Amino acid sequence: MRAAVLLAAPVLMLAALAPGTALARNHAQLTQPDPDLVYLVQQAADDHQDFSDDFDRQVWLRTMSTRMVDYVPDPLQRTTLLMLIHKEATRAKLPPQLVLSVIQVESKFDAYAVSKAGAVGLMQIMPFWLKLIGRPDDSLVHAQTNLRMGCTILKYYITKTHGDLREALQRYNGATVGIDYSDSVLKALSQRWYLDR
């Protein structure tokens, strides 16, 4: 169980508004990840999901695109990224707005963000994950790869904590005490990424 708690460090981080700083504190303590989580990330590699309703897709994309403009000014890049975030969040059975909130806190939507600990991309995934799941040639800068791993790991912690979102977010960040990270994500969720309808 302790290994599972510490495993969140490879994925997400945010402290002092700099990608990877909280992650850097905890990553050095990691040893072997929870085998259940490794299995879930492996299984996620070939899974597929998308919007099931065109009207919902249009409303969600328009709403979230307006809110993302500060981070991703180009409309085509924004729409492409939003579609991918929705797809991967839905596949993992996560609210897409929660994933948007995590990405805002983690990388500010910079797919090339690299933390001091070496975590990479939108959801700040540690490179050792690629070797663990048998895909060493994949790139964590690739948005879909990064999102698929990050969403799978976040869902794992939500399930492990029986839906306690605060605790799941802290575990995802690698913090075993405090609520700074979860507060940052939940604040982003309530102030920017909430759903109107």
Backbone hydrogen bonds, N-H to C=O, Kabsch-Sander energy under -0.5 kcal/mol:
donor,donor_aa,acceptor,acceptor_aa,energy
5,V,1,M,-2.1
6,L,2,R,-2.4
7,L,3,A,-1.3
8,A,4,A,-0.5
8,A,5,V,-1.0
9,A,6,L,-1.3
11,V,8,A,-2.1
12,L,8,A,-1.1
12,L,172,Y,-1.5
15,A,18,A,-0.8
18,A,15,A,-1.6
21,T,18,A,-1.6
24,A,20,G,-2.4
25,R,21,T,-1.2
26,N,22,A,-1.1
26,N,23,L,-0.5
27,H,23,L,-2.5
28,A,24,A,-0.7
29,Q,26,N,-1.4
30,L,27,H,-1.9
37,L,34,D,-0.6
38,V,34,D,-2.0
39,Y,35,P,-2.4
40,L,36,D,-2.0
41,V,37,L,-2.3
42,Q,38,V,-2.2
43,Q,39,Y,-2.6
44,A,40,L,-1.7
45,A,41,V,-0.7
45,A,42,Q,-1.0
46,D,43,Q,-0.7
47,D,44,A,-1.4
57,R,53,D,-2.0
58,Q,54,D,-2.4
59,V,55,F,-2.5
60,W,56,D,-2.7
61,L,57,R,-2.8
62,R,58,Q,-2.3
63,T,59,V,-2.4
64,M,60,W,-2.8
65,S,61,L,-2.3
66,T,62,R,-1.6
67,R,63,T,-1.2
68,M,64,M,-1.4
69,V,65,S,-0.8
71,Y,68,M,-1.8
72,V,68,M,-2.6
78,R,74,D,-2.5
79,T,75,P,-2.5
80,T,76,L,-2.6
81,L,77,Q,-2.6
82,L,78,R,-2.8
83,M,79,T,-2.5
84,L,80,T,-1.9
85,I,81,L,-2.8
86,H,82,L,-2.7
87,K,83,M,-2.4
88,E,84,L,-2.6
89,A,85,I,-2.7
90,T,86,H,-2.6
91,R,87,K,-2.3
92,A,88,E,-1.7
93,K,90,T,-1.3
94,L,89,A,-3.1
98,L,95,P,-1.0
99,V,95,P,-1.6
100,L,96,P,-2.3
101,S,97,Q,-1.9
102,V,98,L,-2.3
103,I,99,V,-2.6
104,Q,100,L,-2.3
105,V,101,S,-2.0
106,E,102,V,-3.0
107,S,103,I,-2.6
108,K,103,I,-1.5
108,K,104,Q,-0.5
109,F,103,I,-0.8
110,D,107,S,-1.1
111,A,109,F,-0.8
113,A,110,D,-1.8
115,S,119,A,-2.6
118,G,115,S,-1.2
120,V,125,I,-2.7
121,G,113,A,-2.5
124,Q,121,G,-1.2
125,I,120,V,-2.5
126,M,10,P,-1.7
129,W,126,M,-1.9
130,L,127,P,-1.4
131,K,127,P,-0.7
132,L,128,F,-2.2
133,I,129,W,-2.1
134,G,131,K,-1.4
135,R,130,L,-3.1
138,D,135,R,-1.7
142,H,139,S,-0.8
146,N,142,H,-2.4
147,L,143,A,-3.0
148,R,144,Q,-2.7
149,M,145,T,-2.0
150,G,146,N,-2.7
151,C,147,L,-3.0
152,T,148,R,-1.9
153,I,149,M,-2.5
154,L,150,G,-2.6
155,K,151,C,-2.5
156,Y,152,T,-1.9
157,Y,153,I,-1.9
158,I,154,L,-2.0
159,T,155,K,-2.5
160,K,156,Y,-2.7
161,T,157,Y,-1.7
162,H,159,T,-1.7
163,G,158,I,-3.1
164,D,161,T,-1.2
165,L,163,G,-1.3
168,A,164,D,-2.7
169,L,165,L,-2.6
170,Q,166,R,-2.1
171,R,167,E,-2.5
172,Y,168,A,-2.5
173,N,169,L,-1.9
174,G,170,Q,-0.8
174,G,171,R,-0.7
175,A,170,Q,-2.3
183,D,179,I,-2.8
184,S,180,D,-2.1
185,V,181,Y,-2.3
186,L,182,S,-2.9
187,K,183,D,-2.3
188,A,184,S,-2.0
189,L,185,V,-2.3
190,S,186,L,-2.3
191,Q,187,K,-2.4
192,R,188,A,-2.3
193,W,188,A,-1.8
